[in-house]
Amino acid sequence: MLFRSMKNRVLKSVAVLGTVTLAGLLLAACGSKSSNKDAAASNEITAYVDEGYKSYMEEVAKAYEKETGTKVTIKTGDALTGLENLSLDNQSGKSPDVMMAPYDRVGSLGADGQLSEVELEKEAKTDNTTKSLVTIDGTTYGAPAVIETLVMYYNKDLIQKAPTTFAEVEELAKDSKYAFEGEDGKTTAFLADWTNFYYAYGLLSGNGAYVFGKDGTDPKDVGLANEGSIKGIEYAKSWYEKWPKGMQDTEGAPNLIQTQFQGGKTAAIIDGPWKAASLKEAKVNYGVATIPTLPNGKEYKAFGGGKAWVIPAGSKNVEGAQKFVNFLASTAQQKALYDATNEVPANTEAREYAVSKKDELTDAVVEQFKSAEPMPNISEMSTVWDPAKHMIFDAVSGKKDAKTSAEDAVKLIKETIDQKFGN
């Protein structure tokens, strides 16, 4: 009836309006087709994730389509490669609608205009630490999904319980059963890849060092050459004097640590939750605990990190992507993510659910995360990694004293920031 009425009105007016009315009808028809296309697009979402999340995401896609009618297409690939290609994909219109990104990439990608703003619903149950990890200059660019931080793994066949202080760790090093074959006086009782700044930061920050001031937001204030940093580096050096020479090989040290621990030659190591899978595969009888307190009695303040759901700036369906992100960040889906991957949820309600499962790794990550320091997410953080790595290596290898190595690193960081960012 509506179409017939419109047709009658047009016919009565055609003598006066002529081809103008016909052109209007054609435009209206084109507009209708465009609207239909937009409506279809609003019911379609594409999500790109690492291959390891494929099974979980396929189940999520089914549940979401059943609940909302929106079709979710899952694409998989290397997560970091996807983020590296994001700028070109945004420009070419090939970007997905939803991705997962490490917290330390969220801030820089957001600041560079590669991500859309994300609204966090109450159902996401974020805490202050995780919210700060996805926020830069007051704008939120991601919905926290997973929390991660370093923990201590220990071999239950060698020690009954994890050491709680580094004084206890030092006692382990005196036990001759951990002597490293081929290098007199060297021990592998405890190992940590401290020439890697990510692993060493908790040692430095626990002594009073920091990367940037104002909660990691002031790149003009670099705190890696202060008294606490130097003290931490000197303590690391005391361990390198006990360790095999191979621990100073910045490329080979991780493999040395793994082979020694899996071979039953090392009682304890510091590593992340991602290490558990390989230890299970190697059938190591391991336990997981928080990292021991430092000689000064302070906690080992490792970086707090993890991953967030983000919406690329080139998304063709930002509104739909936001709704899907809300679904992913909900308590129910965060519980499902934990059940599927054993990764600790960022959602605090789902985190309590994870703790209720009485899993050693989960408990250690949650407890250690309480003292973790959010990794700075400003773009200037990219200038820190390489100089900080050399800072620690130069000191522990004896190339420079701790104070000189720290001061040289900070000088290089500041110069690089000035060159790249004009700060």
C-alpha positions in Angstrom: 0.0 0.0 0.0 2.8 2.4 0.8 4.6 1.8 -2.5 1.3 2.2 -4.5 0.5 5.5 -2.7 4.0 6.8 -3.5 3.6 5.8 -7.1 0.2 7.6 -7.5 1.7 10.8 -6.1 4.6 10.7 -8.5 2.4 10.1 -11.5 0.3 13.1 -10.6 3.3 15.3 -10.4 5.3 14.0 -13.4 4.0 16.5 -15.9 5.3 19.3 -13.7 8.5 17.8 -12.4 9.5 15.7 -15.4 12.9 14.1 -15.4 13.8 15.8 -12.1 11.5 13.5 -10.2 12.7 10.4 -12.2 16.3 11.3 -11.2 15.2 11.6 -7.6 13.6 8.1 -7.7 16.8 6.7 -9.2 18.9 8.2 -6.5 16.5 6.9 -3.8 16.9 3.4 -5.3 20.7 3.7 -5.2 20.5 4.9 -1.6 18.3 1.9 -0.8 20.9 -0.5 -2.1 23.7 1.3 -0.2 21.6 1.1 3.0 21.1 -2.6 2.5 24.8 -3.1 2.0 25.5 -1.1 5.2 23.0 -3.1 7.1 24.6 -6.3 5.9 28.0 -5.0 7.0 26.7 -4.2 10.4 26.0 -7.9 10.9 29.5 -9.0 10.0 32.7 -8.9 12.0 36.2 -10.1 11.2 38.6 -11.0 14.0 42.3 -11.7 13.6 44.1 -13.7 16.2 47.2 -15.8 16.8 46.8 -19.5 15.7 46.8 -20.6 19.4 43.4 -18.8 19.9 41.7 -20.4 16.9 39.7 -23.0 18.7 38.5 -20.7 21.4 37.6 -17.9 19.0 35.6 -20.3 16.7 33.5 -21.2 19.7 33.1 -17.6 20.7 32.0 -16.8 17.1 29.3 -19.4 17.2 28.0 -18.2 20.6 28.0 -14.6 19.5 26.2 -15.2 16.2 23.6 -17.3 18.1 23.0 -14.5 20.6 23.2 -11.4 18.3 22.8 -12.6 14.7 26.2 -11.1 13.8 28.5 -13.3 11.8 32.1 -13.4 13.1 34.8 -14.6 10.7 38.0 -15.8 12.4 41.3 -15.3 10.6 44.5 -16.5 12.1 48.2 -15.7 11.7 51.2 -14.5 13.6 49.9 -11.8 16.1 52.9 -9.5 15.9 53.1 -9.7 12.1 49.4 -8.6 12.0 50.2 -5.6 14.2 53.3 -4.7 12.1 51.1 -4.7 9.0 48.3 -2.7 10.6 49.3 0.7 9.2 49.2 -0.6 5.6 46.1 -2.7 6.2 44.2 0.3 7.7 45.1 2.4 4.6 44.2 -0.3 2.1 40.9 -1.3 3.9 42.2 -4.8 4.6 42.3 -4.5 8.4 40.1 -6.8 10.5 37.6 -5.4 12.9 39.0 -6.9 16.1 42.5 -8.0 17.0 44.5 -8.9 20.1 47.6 -6.8 21.0 50.2 -6.9 23.8 49.7 -4.0 26.2 53.0 -2.5 25.3 51.8 -2.1 21.7 48.4 -0.7 22.5 49.5 2.7 23.6 51.9 3.3 20.7 49.5 2.1 18.1 46.7 4.2 19.6 49.0 7.3 19.7 49.9 6.7 16.1 46.3 6.7 15.0 46.2 3.0 14.1 43.5 2.1 16.7 40.0 3.3 17.4 39.0 4.3 20.9 37.4 1.5 23.0 34.7 2.1 25.6 35.1 -0.1 28.6 31.8 -1.4 30.0 31.4 -2.1 33.7 31.0 -5.8 32.8 34.7 -5.7 31.8 35.6 -5.5 35.5 39.0 -3.9 34.9 41.3 -2.9 37.7 43.5 0.3 37.8 46.6 -1.5 36.6 45.0 -3.2 33.5 43.1 0.0 32.6 46.4 2.0 32.7 48.0 -0.5 30.3 45.4 0.3 27.6 45.1 4.1 28.2 47.3 6.8 26.9 46.7 10.6 27.3 43.3 9.8 28.7 42.1 7.7 25.8 41.4 4.0 26.1 42.5 1.9 23.1 41.8 -1.6 24.2 39.8 -3.9 26.4 42.1 -5.9 28.8 42.0 -9.6 28.1 44.9 -11.3 29.7 47.4 -10.5 32.5 51.0 -11.7 32.5 54.1 -11.2 34.6 57.2 -13.1 35.5 57.1 -15.9 38.2 59.5 -18.4 39.6 59.6 -22.0 38.5 61.3 -24.6 40.7 62.1 -28.3 40.3 60.2 -30.3 42.9 62.6 -33.2 42.5 65.4 -31.0 43.7 63.8 -28.7 46.3 60.6 -29.3 48.4 59.4 -25.7 48.2 60.2 -22.5 46.4 62.6 -20.1 48.1 60.9 -17.0 49.4 64.0 -14.7 49.7 67.1 -14.3 47.7 69.1 -15.1 50.8 67.6 -18.6 50.4 68.5 -18.6 46.7 72.1 -17.7 47.6 72.2 -20.7 50.0 71.2 -23.0 47.1 74.1 -21.7 45.1 76.5 -23.1 47.7 75.3 -26.6 47.2 77.9 -28.6 45.2 75.2 -30.6 43.4 74.5 -27.6 41.3 78.1 -27.2 40.2 78.4 -26.5 36.4 80.5 -29.2 34.8 83.5 -27.9 33.0 83.8 -24.5 34.8 85.2 -24.7 38.3 83.4 -22.6 40.9 80.3 -22.0 38.7 76.8 -22.9 39.7 73.4 -23.3 38.0 71.4 -23.6 41.2 69.4 -20.5 40.1 69.3 -18.9 36.6 67.7 -15.8 35.2 68.2 -14.1 31.8 69.1 -10.8 33.3 70.9 -9.4 30.2 67.3 -9.2 28.9 65.9 -6.0 30.3 62.4 -7.4 30.5 63.6 -10.1 32.9 65.9 -7.8 34.9 63.5 -4.9 35.4 62.0 -6.3 38.5 65.4 -6.6 40.1 66.2 -2.9 39.3 62.7 -1.5 40.1 62.6 -3.4 43.4 65.7 -1.4 44.4 64.1 1.9 43.3 64.8 2.2 39.6 62.1 3.2 37.1 61.9 3.7 33.3 59.9 6.9 33.0 58.5 9.2 35.7 54.8 10.0 36.4 53.7 6.4 36.4 55.6 5.7 33.2 54.3 8.7 31.2 57.1 11.2 31.5 59.9 10.4 28.9 62.0 13.3 30.2 62.4 11.6 33.5 64.5 8.4 32.9 65.2 6.6 36.2 67.6 3.9 35.1 70.8 5.5 36.4 69.7 6.3 39.9 71.1 4.7 43.0 68.5 1.9 43.0 69.2 0.9 39.4 73.0 0.8 40.1 72.4 -1.3 43.2 70.2 -3.7 41.2 72.8 -4.0 38.4 75.6 -4.7 41.0 73.5 -7.5 42.5 73.0 -9.0 39.1 76.7 -8.9 38.5 77.3 -10.8 41.8 75.3 -13.7 40.2 77.0 -13.5 36.9 80.3 -14.0 38.7 78.7 -17.3 40.0 77.2 -18.4 36.7 78.8 -20.2 33.7 80.2 -18.0 31.0 77.4 -18.9 28.7 75.0 -16.8 30.7 76.7 -13.7 29.3 75.7 -14.9 25.8 72.7 -12.6 25.1 71.5 -14.9 22.4 72.3 -18.3 23.9 71.5 -17.8 27.5 67.7 -18.6 27.2 68.6 -22.0 25.7 71.2 -22.7 28.5 68.7 -21.9 31.2 66.1 -24.2 29.6 68.4 -27.1 29.1 69.8 -26.9 32.6 66.4 -26.6 34.2 64.8 -29.4 32.1 67.9 -31.6 32.7 67.5 -31.4 36.5 70.7 -29.3 37.0 68.9 -26.1 38.1 66.6 -25.7 41.1 64.9 -22.5 40.2 64.5 -20.0 37.3 62.6 -16.8 36.6 60.3 -16.9 33.5 56.9 -16.1 32.3 53.6 -18.1 32.2 54.3 -18.9 28.5 57.2 -21.2 29.7 54.8 -23.7 31.4 53.8 -25.4 28.1 57.4 -26.5 27.2 58.1 -27.6 30.7 55.0 -29.8 30.7 56.0 -31.2 27.3 59.5 -32.0 28.7 57.8 -33.7 31.7 59.6 -31.6 34.3 58.2 -32.0 37.8 57.9 -28.3 38.4 56.2 -26.0 40.7 55.4 -22.3 40.3 55.6 -19.5 42.9 56.1 -15.8 43.3 59.6 -14.5 42.9 61.6 -14.3 46.2 62.0 -10.9 47.9 65.2 -9.0 47.2 68.1 -8.6 49.6 66.7 -5.3 50.7 63.5 -7.0 51.7 61.5 -5.4 48.8 59.4 -7.3 46.3 60.7 -8.1 42.8 58.6 -5.6 40.8 58.5 -7.2 37.4 56.7 -5.6 34.5 52.9 -6.2 34.4 51.8 -7.0 31.0 49.5 -9.2 28.9 47.1 -8.6 26.0 44.1 -6.6 25.1 41.3 -6.7 22.5 41.7 -3.7 20.1 39.7 -2.2 17.2 41.9 -1.2 14.2 41.2 2.3 12.9 40.4 0.8 9.5 37.6 -1.3 10.8 34.6 -1.2 8.4 32.2 -1.8 11.4 33.5 0.0 14.4 30.2 -0.1 16.2 29.8 -3.8 15.7 33.5 -4.3 16.7 32.8 -2.5 19.9 29.9 -4.7 20.7 32.0 -7.8 20.0 34.8 -6.5 22.2 32.3 -6.0 25.0 31.2 -9.6 24.6 34.8 -10.8 24.7 35.6 -8.7 27.8 32.6 -10.0 29.8 33.0 -12.2 32.8 31.5 -15.2 31.1 33.8 -15.0 28.1 36.8 -14.3 30.2 36.1 -17.5 32.2 35.8 -19.4 28.9 39.1 -17.9 27.8 40.8 -19.2 30.9 39.3 -22.6 30.6 40.5 -22.8 27.0 44.0 -21.4 27.4 44.9 -21.3 31.1 45.8 -17.6 30.6 44.9 -15.5 33.5 41.9 -13.2 32.8 42.2 -9.4 33.1 38.5 -9.3 34.2 38.7 -9.3 38.0 35.6 -11.5 38.5 36.9 -14.1 36.0 40.3 -13.8 37.7 38.7 -14.9 41.0 37.1 -17.8 39.1 40.6 -18.8 37.8 42.1 -18.6 41.3 39.3 -20.9 42.5 40.7 -23.7 40.3 43.8 -24.0 42.5 46.3 -23.9 39.7 49.9 -23.1 40.8 50.7 -21.1 37.8 47.5 -19.0 38.0 48.0 -18.4 41.7 51.6 -17.3 41.2 50.8 -14.9 38.3 47.8 -13.3 40.1 49.9 -12.8 43.3 53.0 -11.5 41.5 50.8 -9.2 39.4 49.8 -7.3 42.6 53.3 -6.0 42.9 54.0 -5.7 39.2 54.6 -2.3 37.6 52.6 -1.5 34.4 55.0 -1.4 31.5 55.1 2.1 30.0 52.9 2.2 26.9 54.0 5.5 25.5 55.8 5.3 22.1 59.1 6.4 23.7 59.4 2.9 25.4 60.7 1.6 22.1 63.9 3.5 22.7 64.6 1.8 26.0 65.1 -1.9 25.2 68.4 -2.0 23.3 70.3 0.5 25.5 69.0 -1.2 28.7 70.1 -4.5 27.4 73.6 -3.2 26.8 73.6 -1.4 30.1 73.2 -4.7 32.0 75.6 -6.7 29.7 78.4 -4.1 29.9 78.2 -4.1 33.7 77.9 -7.9 34.3 80.6 -8.7 31.7 83.0 -6.2 33.3 83.2 -4.0 30.3 82.1 -1.0 32.4 81.3 -0.5 36.0 77.6 -0.4 37.0 77.4 3.4 37.3 79.0 4.1 34.0 77.0 1.5 32.1 73.7 3.0 33.6 74.7 6.6 32.8 75.7 5.7 29.3 72.4 3.9 28.7 70.3 6.7 30.0 72.2 9.2 27.9 71.6 7.1 24.7 67.9 6.7 25.6 67.4 10.5 26.0 69.3 11.3 22.8 67.2 8.7 20.9 64.0 10.2 22.3 65.1 13.7 21.2 65.9 12.5 17.7 62.7 10.4 17.2 60.1 12.3 19.2 61.5 15.8 19.6 61.2 15.6 23.4 
